[in-house]
Amino acid sequence: MKSETLVETIQRSHLFDPLRVQAGNYKSRSCNLLPEEYWTKLKLIKKDAVLESDQLTAKTAWCFETIGEIQDTFVSAYTHFLNGEFYKGWGKLERCEILIGFLDRHFIDTNNDYGIEYIRVHVKNFQDLFPYRQFFSPSFLLKFSCSVCNTPITPRSQCQHIVGEIYDGVMCTKVASSIVRFNEISIVENPVQKNSVVFVNGEDNYNYDSVRYVVNKLNSPWQPWSYKKSKKLVTKYKNVGRNELCPCGSGTKFKKCCLGKKIETDHYELIF
């Protein structure tokens, strides 16, 4: 259950008034990132809170830090797309997902005051347009330690800190301190790490036309859009003679290859 005290502090504490205004005006910034003064103010608030052992204020500062990072990361993804840097933008989308997961444990932007719910929806929209279908998935046996106290974490020995909780304005995580054993690497369709995209021969030959089309239609990263997804017969398989070479590139006749198979591709109807 989310702490109501934390929610009230985020929404009403006068200490955070200027930060609340800046984070809340995300649409007016368009493609600009939050100003340096936003981060400087947060550092000062957190520093004072830690010195005074004020965990609530320190935790609120962490929430505003994470909100700001989510906003800036989403804007950076959009900027990468505009510049044709699609894989870099893809990595930013994944980072947004991770950060939103961290924030959800403590604060849900129910009223979309800071655009977090908007970002959650549109990160998924952009990801669905990407052509990536295969990813590397490595398997390791790792040694972990606590990010707060550096205590080694094992099935029989753990510290009292809770992973995901906030201590002195910093989130507790499990830190991979060393690799005990490398097990395997697999190619999967639903990876834990979405950034591990398979590039054949190390080259990016993916078709990003759908993503490019969307970003060229948008006036800013904050313009809402959606899509309807359906299946459509691949054009090159229409009106092919039985004895012609199969369009799939197999080198065999169509009648002995893909004739009778329903060759479809995803079709997106974009809504702006």
C-alpha positions as CSV (number, residue, x, y, z in Angstrom):
1,M,0.0,0.0,0.0
2,K,1.3,3.4,-0.9
3,S,2.0,5.8,2.0
4,E,-0.7,8.5,2.0
5,T,1.8,10.7,3.9
6,L,4.2,10.5,1.0
7,V,1.5,11.2,-1.5
8,E,0.4,14.3,0.5
9,T,4.0,15.5,0.7
10,I,4.5,15.2,-3.0
11,Q,1.3,17.0,-3.8
12,R,1.2,19.7,-1.1
13,S,4.5,20.3,0.7
14,H,5.6,23.9,0.1
15,L,9.2,22.9,0.2
16,F,8.7,21.2,-3.2
17,D,6.5,23.9,-4.7
18,P,9.0,25.1,-7.4
19,L,9.9,21.5,-8.3
20,R,6.2,20.5,-8.5
21,V,5.6,23.4,-11.0
22,Q,8.6,22.5,-13.1
23,A,7.8,18.8,-13.3
24,G,4.1,19.6,-13.9
25,N,4.9,21.8,-16.8
26,Y,6.4,19.0,-18.9
27,K,4.2,19.7,-21.9
28,S,5.5,23.3,-22.3
29,R,9.1,22.1,-22.4
30,S,8.4,20.2,-25.6
31,C,11.8,18.6,-26.5
32,N,13.8,20.5,-23.8
33,L,15.1,18.7,-20.7
34,L,14.5,19.9,-17.1
35,P,16.8,22.8,-16.2
36,E,19.9,22.3,-14.0
37,E,18.3,24.3,-11.2
38,Y,15.7,21.5,-10.8
39,W,18.4,19.0,-10.0
40,T,20.4,21.4,-7.8
41,K,17.4,22.2,-5.7
42,L,16.6,18.5,-5.2
43,K,20.2,17.8,-4.1
44,L,20.1,20.5,-1.5
45,I,16.7,19.4,-0.2
46,K,17.9,15.8,0.1
47,K,21.2,16.7,1.7
48,D,19.4,18.7,4.4
49,A,16.8,16.0,4.9
50,V,19.5,13.3,5.4
51,L,21.4,15.5,7.9
52,E,18.1,15.9,9.9
53,S,17.2,12.2,9.5
54,D,14.0,13.3,7.8
55,Q,13.3,10.1,5.7
56,L,9.9,11.3,4.4
57,T,11.4,14.5,2.8
58,A,14.4,12.5,1.5
59,K,12.0,10.0,-0.1
60,T,9.9,12.7,-1.6
61,A,13.0,14.2,-3.2
62,W,13.8,10.8,-4.6
63,C,10.3,10.6,-6.1
64,F,10.8,14.0,-7.8
65,E,14.3,12.9,-9.0
66,T,12.8,9.8,-10.6
67,I,9.9,11.7,-12.1
68,G,12.3,14.1,-13.7
69,E,14.5,11.4,-15.0
70,I,11.5,9.6,-16.5
71,Q,10.4,12.8,-18.3
72,D,13.9,13.6,-19.6
73,T,14.6,10.0,-20.7
74,F,11.3,9.9,-22.7
75,V,12.2,13.3,-24.3
76,S,15.7,11.9,-25.1
77,A,14.1,8.8,-26.8
78,Y,12.0,11.1,-29.0
79,T,15.0,13.2,-29.9
80,H,17.0,10.1,-30.9
81,F,14.1,9.1,-33.2
82,L,14.1,12.5,-34.8
83,N,17.8,12.1,-35.5
84,G,17.4,8.7,-36.9
85,E,19.1,7.0,-33.9
86,F,16.5,4.4,-33.4
87,Y,18.5,1.8,-31.4
88,K,19.6,4.5,-29.0
89,G,16.0,5.7,-28.6
90,W,14.9,2.1,-28.0
91,G,17.3,1.9,-25.1
92,K,15.8,5.1,-23.6
93,L,12.3,3.5,-23.9
94,E,13.5,0.5,-21.9
95,R,15.1,2.9,-19.3
96,C,11.7,4.6,-19.0
97,E,10.0,1.3,-18.2
98,I,12.6,0.5,-15.6
99,L,12.3,3.9,-13.9
100,I,8.5,3.8,-13.9
101,G,8.7,0.4,-12.2
102,F,10.9,1.9,-9.5
103,L,8.5,4.8,-9.0
104,D,5.3,2.6,-9.0
105,R,6.4,1.0,-5.7
106,H,6.1,4.4,-3.9
107,F,4.0,6.8,-6.0
108,I,1.5,6.4,-8.8
109,D,0.8,9.5,-10.9
110,T,-2.9,8.8,-11.0
111,N,-4.0,12.2,-12.3
112,N,-1.1,12.3,-14.8
113,D,0.1,15.5,-13.1
114,Y,3.7,14.7,-14.3
115,G,3.0,12.8,-17.5
116,I,4.1,9.4,-16.1
117,E,0.9,7.6,-17.2
118,Y,1.2,9.2,-20.6
119,I,4.8,8.0,-20.9
120,R,3.8,4.5,-19.7
121,V,1.3,4.2,-22.6
122,H,3.4,5.8,-25.3
123,V,6.6,3.9,-24.4
124,K,4.6,0.7,-25.2
125,N,3.1,2.3,-28.4
126,F,6.6,3.1,-29.7
127,Q,8.0,-0.3,-28.7
128,D,5.2,-2.1,-30.6
129,L,6.2,-0.2,-33.8
130,F,9.8,-1.4,-33.7
131,P,10.9,-4.3,-35.9
132,Y,13.0,-6.0,-33.2
133,R,11.8,-9.6,-32.7
134,Q,14.9,-11.5,-31.5
135,F,17.1,-10.7,-28.5
136,F,20.1,-12.2,-26.8
137,S,19.5,-13.5,-23.3
138,P,22.6,-14.4,-21.3
139,S,22.5,-16.6,-18.2
140,F,25.0,-16.0,-15.4
141,L,25.5,-17.1,-11.8
142,L,26.3,-13.8,-10.0
143,K,27.4,-12.7,-6.6
144,F,25.2,-9.8,-5.2
145,S,25.7,-7.3,-2.4
146,C,23.4,-4.7,-0.9
147,S,23.8,-1.2,-2.4
148,V,23.2,0.4,1.0
149,C,25.5,-1.5,3.3
150,N,27.6,-3.7,0.9
151,T,26.6,-6.9,2.7
152,P,26.8,-10.0,0.5
153,I,23.4,-11.4,-0.4
154,T,23.0,-15.2,-0.3
155,P,20.1,-17.5,0.3
156,R,21.3,-17.9,3.9
157,S,22.7,-14.4,4.6
158,Q,20.9,-11.1,4.0
159,C,20.9,-7.7,5.6
160,Q,17.8,-5.9,6.8
161,H,17.5,-3.5,3.9
162,I,14.6,-4.1,1.5
163,V,15.3,-4.0,-2.2
164,G,13.3,-1.2,-3.8
165,E,12.9,0.7,-0.6
166,I,14.3,4.2,-0.2
167,Y,17.0,5.0,2.5
168,D,18.3,8.5,2.9
169,G,16.9,9.4,-0.5
170,V,18.5,6.5,-2.4
171,M,16.8,3.3,-3.6
172,C,18.2,0.0,-2.3
173,T,19.3,-2.4,-5.1
174,K,21.1,-5.7,-5.4
175,V,24.5,-4.9,-6.9
176,A,26.2,-7.6,-9.0
177,S,29.7,-7.7,-7.5
178,S,31.2,-10.5,-9.6
179,I,30.4,-13.3,-12.1
180,V,30.7,-16.8,-10.5
181,R,29.8,-18.7,-13.7
182,F,28.6,-18.0,-17.2
183,N,26.0,-20.5,-18.2
184,E,24.7,-19.8,-21.7
185,I,23.4,-17.3,-24.1
186,S,20.1,-17.8,-25.8
187,I,18.1,-16.0,-28.5
188,V,14.6,-15.2,-27.2
189,E,11.5,-13.2,-28.3
190,N,10.5,-11.8,-24.9
191,P,13.7,-10.7,-23.2
192,V,14.3,-9.4,-19.7
193,Q,16.9,-7.0,-21.2
194,K,15.2,-5.4,-24.3
195,N,18.4,-3.6,-25.2
196,S,20.1,-6.9,-26.2
197,V,18.9,-6.8,-29.8
198,V,20.2,-9.3,-32.3
199,F,22.0,-7.5,-35.2
200,V,23.0,-9.9,-38.0
201,N,26.7,-9.4,-38.8
202,G,26.7,-6.5,-36.3
203,E,24.9,-4.3,-38.8
204,D,21.6,-2.4,-38.2
205,N,19.6,-3.3,-41.3
206,Y,16.2,-3.1,-39.6
207,N,13.3,-1.1,-41.2
208,Y,12.2,1.8,-39.0
209,D,9.7,3.3,-41.4
210,S,6.8,3.0,-38.9
211,V,8.7,4.8,-36.1
212,R,10.0,7.4,-38.5
213,Y,6.5,8.1,-39.8
214,V,5.1,8.6,-36.4
215,V,7.8,11.0,-35.1
216,N,7.6,13.0,-38.3
217,K,3.8,13.5,-37.7
218,L,4.2,14.6,-34.1
219,N,4.7,18.2,-33.0
220,S,6.3,17.2,-29.7
221,P,6.8,14.0,-27.6
222,W,3.7,15.0,-25.6
223,Q,1.3,14.8,-28.5
224,P,-1.0,11.8,-27.9
225,W,-1.2,9.1,-30.6
226,S,-2.4,5.5,-30.7
227,Y,-2.8,2.7,-33.3
228,K,-5.0,-0.3,-34.3
229,K,-3.1,-3.4,-35.2
230,S,-4.2,-6.0,-37.7
231,K,-2.8,-8.6,-40.1
232,K,-2.3,-7.9,-43.8
233,L,-1.3,-10.2,-46.7
234,V,2.3,-9.4,-47.8
235,T,2.0,-7.7,-51.2
236,K,4.8,-9.6,-52.9
237,Y,2.9,-12.9,-52.5
238,K,-0.1,-11.7,-54.4
239,N,-0.6,-12.8,-58.1
240,V,2.5,-15.0,-58.1
241,G,2.4,-17.8,-60.7
242,R,2.6,-21.4,-59.5
243,N,5.8,-22.0,-61.5
244,E,7.5,-18.7,-60.7
245,L,10.3,-18.5,-58.2
246,C,9.0,-18.0,-54.7
247,P,9.2,-14.4,-53.5
248,C,10.6,-15.6,-50.1
249,G,14.0,-16.1,-51.8
250,S,14.3,-19.9,-51.3
251,G,15.2,-20.4,-55.0
252,T,12.4,-23.0,-55.5
253,K,9.1,-22.7,-57.4
254,F,6.2,-21.0,-55.6
255,K,4.0,-24.1,-55.8
256,K,6.6,-26.1,-53.9
257,C,7.3,-23.5,-51.3
258,C,4.9,-20.8,-50.0
259,L,1.9,-21.5,-52.1
260,G,-1.0,-22.2,-49.8
261,K,0.6,-20.5,-46.9
262,K,-0.9,-17.4,-45.5
263,I,2.1,-15.0,-45.5
264,E,1.0,-12.0,-43.4
265,T,2.6,-9.0,-41.8
266,D,1.5,-6.6,-39.0
267,H,-0.5,-3.7,-40.3
268,Y,-0.8,-0.5,-38.2
269,E,-3.6,2.1,-38.5
270,L,-2.1,5.1,-36.8
271,I,-4.4,7.6,-34.9
272,F,-3.2,11.1,-34.1
